Amino acid sequence: MLDLLMIVLPVFGLIAIGYIARQTGFVSERMGEGLSEFVFSLSVPCLIFRTLVRAEIPEVQPWGYWISYFIGVAVVWIAAMVMGRTFFGLKGVSGVVAGFSAGQANTIFVGVPMILKAYGDAGAVPLFLLIAVHLPVTMTLATVLAEGRQASPLIILRRLVTHPIVVGILAGSALRPISSHIPAPAWQVLDLIGSAAVPCALISMGIALRRYGLQTGLTLPMIISALKLLVHPLIVLLLATMVFDMPPVWAGVAVLFASCPSGINAYLFAERYNEGVALASSTVMLSTVLALGTTMLWLYVLGVG
């Protein structure tokens, strides 16, 4: 149990520091927004670029790995949309926000530091391979569902290829053949920027949680949080260990990836359409708080620590 706490507490401890610092007025909202922009637009893309350029990518695509994860995404996404529309009267984009909140994980601000803390360098390749397809799939699906037939493929494509995370993925993949020619000072710059991702991401997450709060009732956010934190990783665990054949570290990374709380992208998506904002913000807040306990559960199940 102590080993599990040593994995979880540094992650959620930094989130708590950000939350308390904002709660007491020690830092401003502007600081949180600046940290978040730095992490999202610069630090994490550099971390992804550095990892993909150096990583040993398997020659055979890990289809079982991706299928295990995204079947889980589909199940919880559909379940949240159906329950939101059937029992809570959600309509239009608000229903999509419910599904997006259940299926889209906070990989950057929680998943990256937690998984790297749990598995170290061995978990970096499966982690960033999943990140490479996670955002494009979930964001494209949410946009198509929200805009229906009016969704322009060109607009969706432009939004994806200009997204900082996608830029890091594309650049890292493109420069792999010439990685040995990249000068040492350039690597040092990338290392310095990328190493700032974890602490800055977690502190900015804490500041953001203070801003979002619980702006709506608890019932639906609690349901969505349960789908995200318990049902999704359970589905991934069963598929990754009983249906598909993959290394234990890869299965563990997929499960921990699925166990991450709802991502801030759900909130940003809701704000873009000005619908379901309170639901998304409440789910982000609640699922992040509950993830402290559920993460320890999944680490125990996986035998990490």
C-alpha positions, 0 to 999 in steps of 0.5 A: 500500500505504501508503494502505491501511495508513493506513486499516486501522492506525488501526482495528486499532491502537485494537483493539490498544491495548485488548487490550494495556491489558487484557493488562498489567492497565492497565485492568479488564474492568469498563472494557471492559464499560462502554465496550461498553455505552456504545457499543452502547446510547447512542453508536452509536444516536445516530450512527445517529439523526444520520445517518438524520435528515440523510441523503439517502435514495434514493426507490427502495429499493436492493433490489439492494444488500440482495439482494447482501449477504443472498445472501452471508449465506445462503450462508456461514450454511448452509455453516457450519451444514452443515460444523459438523454434518457434520464436527464433530458440532455439534448444536442451538443450537451449529450455529446459532451456527456459522452465526450466526458466519459470517453476522453481521458486527461492524458496530458495533465494526469496520465503522462506523469502517473504512467511514467511514474508507474512504469518509467521509460518502459511505459513511454512507447505504449503511452505515446503511441496511444496518445498519438491516436487518442486525441484525433479519434475522440476529437473527430468523433465529438466534432462529427456528432456535434455538427452532424452533416454540417461538419466539414472534413477540411475544417476537422482536418485543419483543426487536427493537424494544427493541434500542438499534440498532433504537431509533436506526433507528426514531427517526431515521426517524420524526423526519426530517420535523421535523429542521429544527426540532431545536434546535442544542444538541440536535445538539451533544449528539448529535454529541458522543455519536456521535463517541465511538462509533468510538474507544470501540468499538475499544478495548472490542473489544480488551479483549473479545478479551483476555477471549474468547481462543481457547477451542477448537480452530482448525479450525472457527473457521478455516473460519468465519473464511474464510467470513466474511472471504473467501467472503462479501465475494466473493459480494457483490462479484460480485453488486454489480458484475456482477448489480445496478447500483449506485454504486461507493461502495454496492458498496464499502460492501456488500463491506467490510460483508461483510468485517468479522469475526464480530460479538460478537452471535454470542458473546452469542447463544451465551451466552444459550442456553449452547451454542457459547460457546467456538466463538463466542468463538474465531471472534470472536477469530480472525476479528478478528485475520485481518481485519487482512490480509483488510481490506487485500485487499478495500480493494485490490480495491475501489481504495480508498486 
